[in-house]
Amino acid sequence: MPEAPVTDDPVADLRAIVAPRCISSAEKPDLVPGLISAMRSDVGIEKVVKEGYSHEYMRNAIARIIGDDHPHLDLLSELTPAITLLRSSFTPESIDPQAMTDEIISLIQSVAKDTSS
């Protein structure tokens, strides 16, 4: 998995991770369901995917915005890719990658604002 970029703008760094995921989900909506199907039919594929999976880079990028001790950090780290999967695989509308990226970033920023209030 890619590492989260680290600049002086944590929101831009998170956007650099989320935007390509949203674009990929819009362009290849069958990719993850196809992978899941392959994992179910081949234990070797399942093992490789599960051993190689990590959302730590996503967690690190979100933590820079909401804080490493935020009680919802892990949930947001999992929700971010889950939203792209849900929308690309199950909703009938075409995905607007830019709008989806903006929504995800906005959600995380609103959590950060709620925390700082």
Phi and psi restraints in degrees (value plus and minus 20) as a CYANA .aco file:
   2 PRO   PHI     -89.9   -49.9
   2 PRO   PSI     137.0   177.0
   3 GLU   PHI    -111.3   -71.3
   3 GLU   PSI     129.9   169.9
   4 ALA   PHI     -90.1   -50.1
   4 ALA   PSI     111.5   151.5
   5 PRO   PHI     -84.9   -44.9
   5 PRO   PSI     129.7   169.7
   6 VAL   PHI    -147.9  -107.9
   6 VAL   PSI      86.0   126.0
   7 THR   PHI    -144.9  -104.9
   7 THR   PSI    -187.3  -147.3
   8 ASP   PHI    -104.2   -64.2
   8 ASP   PSI     -16.1    23.9
   9 ASP   PHI    -144.7  -104.7
   9 ASP   PSI      70.6   110.6
  10 PRO   PHI     -82.9   -42.9
  10 PRO   PSI     -48.3    -8.3
  11 VAL   PHI     -89.4   -49.4
  11 VAL   PSI     -63.2   -23.2
  12 ALA   PHI     -83.6   -43.6
  12 ALA   PSI     -57.2   -17.2
  13 ASP   PHI     -83.3   -43.3
  13 ASP   PSI     -63.5   -23.5
  14 LEU   PHI     -85.2   -45.2
  14 LEU   PSI     -62.2   -22.2
  15 ARG   PHI     -78.3   -38.3
  15 ARG   PSI     -57.3   -17.3
  16 ALA   PHI     -84.7   -44.7
  16 ALA   PSI     -42.9    -2.9
  17 ILE   PHI    -110.1   -70.1
  17 ILE   PSI     -64.2   -24.2
  18 VAL   PHI     -93.1   -53.1
  18 VAL   PSI     -62.8   -22.8
  19 ALA   PHI     -76.5   -36.5
  19 ALA   PSI     -68.2   -28.2
  20 PRO   PHI     -82.1   -42.1
  20 PRO   PSI     -53.4   -13.4
  21 ARG   PHI     -84.4   -44.4
  21 ARG   PSI     -62.6   -22.6
  22 CYS   PHI     -86.8   -46.8
  22 CYS   PSI     -60.6   -20.6
  23 ILE   PHI     -83.9   -43.9
  23 ILE   PSI     -66.1   -26.1
  24 SER   PHI     -81.0   -41.0
  24 SER   PSI     -62.2   -22.2
  25 SER   PHI     -83.4   -43.4
  25 SER   PSI     -58.1   -18.1
  26 ALA   PHI     -90.3   -50.3
  26 ALA   PSI     -59.0   -19.0
  27 GLU   PHI    -100.1   -60.1
  27 GLU   PSI     -49.0    -9.0
  28 LYS   PHI    -153.2  -113.2
  28 LYS   PSI      47.1    87.1
  29 PRO   PHI     -85.0   -45.0
  29 PRO   PSI     -37.2     2.8
  30 ASP   PHI    -115.1   -75.1
  30 ASP   PSI     -20.0    20.0
  31 LEU   PHI     -82.1   -42.1
  31 LEU   PSI     -74.1   -34.1
  32 VAL   PHI     -88.9   -48.9
  32 VAL   PSI     -65.1   -25.1
  33 PRO   PHI     -78.6   -38.6
  33 PRO   PSI     -56.2   -16.2
  34 GLY   PHI     -85.1   -45.1
  34 GLY   PSI     -60.1   -20.1
  35 LEU   PHI     -84.6   -44.6
  35 LEU   PSI     -62.7   -22.7
  36 ILE   PHI     -80.6   -40.6
  36 ILE   PSI     -63.0   -23.0
  37 SER   PHI     -81.1   -41.1
  37 SER   PSI     -63.8   -23.8
  38 ALA   PHI     -84.1   -44.1
  38 ALA   PSI     -59.0   -19.0
  39 MET   PHI     -84.4   -44.4
  39 MET   PSI     -56.8   -16.8
  40 ARG   PHI     -90.1   -50.1
  40 ARG   PSI     -48.7    -8.7
  41 SER   PHI    -116.1   -76.1
  41 SER   PSI     -29.9    10.1
  42 ASP   PHI    -161.3  -121.3
  42 ASP   PSI      90.4   130.4
  43 VAL   PHI     -81.1   -41.1
  43 VAL   PSI     -53.7   -13.7
  44 GLY   PHI     -84.0   -44.0
  44 GLY   PSI     -63.9   -23.9
  45 ILE   PHI     -83.4   -43.4
  45 ILE   PSI     -64.0   -24.0
  46 GLU   PHI     -78.4   -38.4
  46 GLU   PSI     -64.7   -24.7
  47 LYS   PHI     -83.6   -43.6
  47 LYS   PSI     -66.0   -26.0
  48 VAL   PHI     -83.0   -43.0
  48 VAL   PSI     -64.2   -24.2
  49 VAL   PHI     -84.3   -44.3
  49 VAL   PSI     -67.2   -27.2
  50 LYS   PHI     -87.8   -47.8
  50 LYS   PSI     -56.6   -16.6
  51 GLU   PHI     -90.7   -50.7
  51 GLU   PSI     -50.1   -10.1
  52 GLY   PHI    -112.1   -72.1
  52 GLY   PSI     -26.4    13.6
  53 TYR   PHI     -99.3   -59.3
  53 TYR   PSI     115.3   155.3
  54 SER   PHI    -176.9  -136.9
  54 SER   PSI     119.9   159.9
  55 HIS   PHI    -134.3   -94.3
  55 HIS   PSI       2.9    42.9
  56 GLU   PHI     -80.9   -40.9
  56 GLU   PSI     -59.5   -19.5
  57 TYR   PHI     -83.4   -43.4
  57 TYR   PSI     -56.7   -16.7
  58 MET   PHI     -88.1   -48.1
  58 MET   PSI     -63.2   -23.2
  59 ARG   PHI     -79.7   -39.7
  59 ARG   PSI     -65.0   -25.0
  60 ASN   PHI     -82.4   -42.4
  60 ASN   PSI     -61.4   -21.4
  61 ALA   PHI     -86.7   -46.7
  61 ALA   PSI     -62.2   -22.2
  62 ILE   PHI     -89.3   -49.3
  62 ILE   PSI     -57.7   -17.7
  63 ALA   PHI     -80.2   -40.2
  63 ALA   PSI     -53.0   -13.0
  64 ARG   PHI     -85.3   -45.3
  64 ARG   PSI     -40.8    -0.8
  65 ILE   PHI    -116.9   -76.9
  65 ILE   PSI     -64.7   -24.7
  66 ILE   PHI    -124.1   -84.1
  66 ILE   PSI     -29.8    10.2
  67 GLY   PHI      81.8   121.8
  67 GLY   PSI     119.9   159.9
  68 ASP   PHI     -88.5   -48.5
  68 ASP   PSI     -37.3     2.7
  69 ASP   PHI    -123.7   -83.7
  69 ASP   PSI      -9.4    30.6
  70 HIS   PHI     -86.0   -46.0
  70 HIS   PSI     115.1   155.1
  71 PRO   PHI     -86.0   -46.0
  71 PRO   PSI     -37.4     2.6
  72 HIS   PHI    -128.2   -88.2
  72 HIS   PSI      -7.0    33.0
  73 LEU   PHI     -78.7   -38.7
  73 LEU   PSI     -69.4   -29.4
  74 ASP   PHI     -84.4   -44.4
  74 ASP   PSI     -60.3   -20.3
  75 LEU   PHI     -82.2   -42.2
  75 LEU   PSI     -66.1   -26.1
  76 LEU   PHI     -83.7   -43.7
  76 LEU   PSI     -54.6   -14.6
  77 SER   PHI     -85.6   -45.6
  77 SER   PSI     -53.3   -13.3
  78 GLU   PHI    -104.4   -64.4
  78 GLU   PSI     -55.9   -15.9
  79 LEU   PHI     -85.6   -45.6
  79 LEU   PSI     -55.1   -15.1
  80 THR   PHI     -77.9   -37.9
  80 THR   PSI     -74.4   -34.4
  81 PRO   PHI     -91.4   -51.4
  81 PRO   PSI     -47.4    -7.4
  82 ALA   PHI     -84.7   -44.7
  82 ALA   PSI     -57.8   -17.8
  83 ILE   PHI     -82.0   -42.0
  83 ILE   PSI     -63.6   -23.6
  84 THR   PHI     -85.1   -45.1
  84 THR   PSI     -59.6   -19.6
  85 LEU   PHI     -84.3   -44.3
  85 LEU   PSI     -68.4   -28.4
  86 LEU   PHI     -78.0   -38.0
  86 LEU   PSI     -71.1   -31.1
  87 ARG   PHI     -86.4   -46.4
  87 ARG   PSI     -60.0   -20.0
  88 SER   PHI     -94.2   -54.2
  88 SER   PSI     -51.7   -11.7
  89 SER   PHI    -114.5   -74.5
  89 SER   PSI     -48.4    -8.4
  90 PHE   PHI    -141.8  -101.8
  90 PHE   PSI     -37.3     2.7
  91 THR   PHI    -110.9   -70.9
  91 THR   PSI     123.7   163.7
  92 PRO   PHI     -95.8   -55.8
  92 PRO   PSI     -38.9     1.1
  93 GLU   PHI     -97.2   -57.2
  93 GLU   PSI     134.4   174.4
  94 SER   PHI     -92.3   -52.3
  94 SER   PSI     127.1   167.1
  95 ILE   PHI    -108.5   -68.5
  95 ILE   PSI     115.9   155.9
  96 ASP   PHI    -118.8   -78.8
  96 ASP   PSI      82.4   122.4
  97 PRO   PHI     -77.2   -37.2
  97 PRO   PSI     -58.7   -18.7
  98 GLN   PHI     -85.7   -45.7
  98 GLN   PSI     -64.6   -24.6
  99 ALA   PHI     -85.1   -45.1
  99 ALA   PSI     -60.8   -20.8
 100 MET   PHI     -86.2   -46.2
 100 MET   PSI     -60.8   -20.8
 101 THR   PHI     -79.7   -39.7
 101 THR   PSI     -66.6   -26.6
 102 ASP   PHI     -80.7   -40.7
 102 ASP   PSI     -60.6   -20.6
 103 GLU   PHI     -83.9   -43.9
 103 GLU   PSI     -64.2   -24.2
 104 ILE   PHI     -84.1   -44.1
 104 ILE   PSI     -66.2   -26.2
 105 ILE   PHI     -82.3   -42.3
 105 ILE   PSI     -62.5   -22.5
 106 SER   PHI     -80.9   -40.9
 106 SER   PSI     -62.4   -22.4
 107 LEU   PHI     -79.5   -39.5
 107 LEU   PSI     -67.4   -27.4
 108 ILE   PHI     -86.3   -46.3
 108 ILE   PSI     -60.3   -20.3
 109 GLN   PHI     -85.0   -45.0
 109 GLN   PSI     -55.9   -15.9
 110 SER   PHI     -89.0   -49.0
 110 SER   PSI     -54.4   -14.4
 111 VAL   PHI     -84.2   -44.2
 111 VAL   PSI     -61.4   -21.4
 112 ALA   PHI     -83.7   -43.7
 112 ALA   PSI     -61.1   -21.1
 113 LYS   PHI     -85.6   -45.6
 113 LYS   PSI     -61.5   -21.5
 114 ASP   PHI     -81.7   -41.7
 114 ASP   PSI     -56.1   -16.1
 115 THR   PHI     -89.5   -49.5
 115 THR   PSI     -58.6   -18.6
 116 SER   PHI    -101.9   -61.9
 116 SER   PSI     -31.0     9.0
